[in-house]
């Protein structure tokens, strides 16, 4: 008998033995306690993410009370009927993604690099010389949030208000039926977001999300409600995983002296370190999908309306695809990892995340040298996992060799 118990003590610290056991026994496993199919094999995970016609992203597709609850929230909450980019498929998804895609192109991202480096210098400069530095609160989380807001084109004076407004809109959409104040708060928050968008568009910052969205609204390609939900989703969905990816990459370097030495010596690049960290310990731990129809996956029969947990972290360590998958080897050659997804829902913000994370690793090495990890506390959920707290201590090349 095979069981999957992610709630057990210790799973969050090291889920990989459990995932390896499950993948070896049943790459597509029905978990009665989770009420979902747990998909751990690379091939099956890739197929579920690629095949949006059979496996949709919308939680309202789930059979029974769970799907009905999602639909009820949408009907009754402000902007509830406006689609969330991460929950739609097909032509509607392509239309909304296309409205902001140019803001995440190579030219737009290249224009942000100096700004990102300046932000990192400002944040790391707050650490005292030779003193320990708490990476998550001191750099990773504020960097992810501020980079996103600057890329939106939002004035710094509106950052705090925008973040609070985005949370209010999403909170109403998720659990607003249990809070009478959630609906009015979301309606007011939506108005604030539109005002911030209009102000950003008036500034005329080329290549920003605000500029692209304002143009799409003027052309009638998206509605105001759709623009609000696009900004909310893009503004909230990527910040946590991006911050956690930086924490994981720093932790991996600190725990692997050989990899740290190769990085400091220029044998591998920051991009090499980042891509291997994303594969080795993905912040996107699992991705939910919902069967649109009866379907077969990995030799198992999936019924319409059933939920799937696509375990990206397990797929990224599948030994049928990755040689020595449990080893951290920056610069390895092999198949793509699935940490940014694959197919239609491939992470829209991946180019921006890759740029800011690679620059951050370069700046960490320049500022802290061969740093080591003095303290680490993991957190997160079954979907997004990483460090809540990570303290690094500056070090030297000599200490690394010793």
PyMOL commands that set and color helices and strands:
alter all, ss='L'
color gray80, all
select helices_A, chain A and resi 16-25+42-50+59-61+65-76+85-87+90-104+106-110+113-124+135-152+156-178+180-203+209-218+224-255+257-264+270-280+312-315+343-345+350-368+397-401
alter helices_A, ss='H'
color red, helices_A
select strands_A, chain A and resi 28-31+36-39+55-56+133-134+287-291+295-297+300-302+307-310+372-380+385-393
alter strands_A, ss='S'
color yellow, strands_A
deselect
rebuild
show_as cartoon
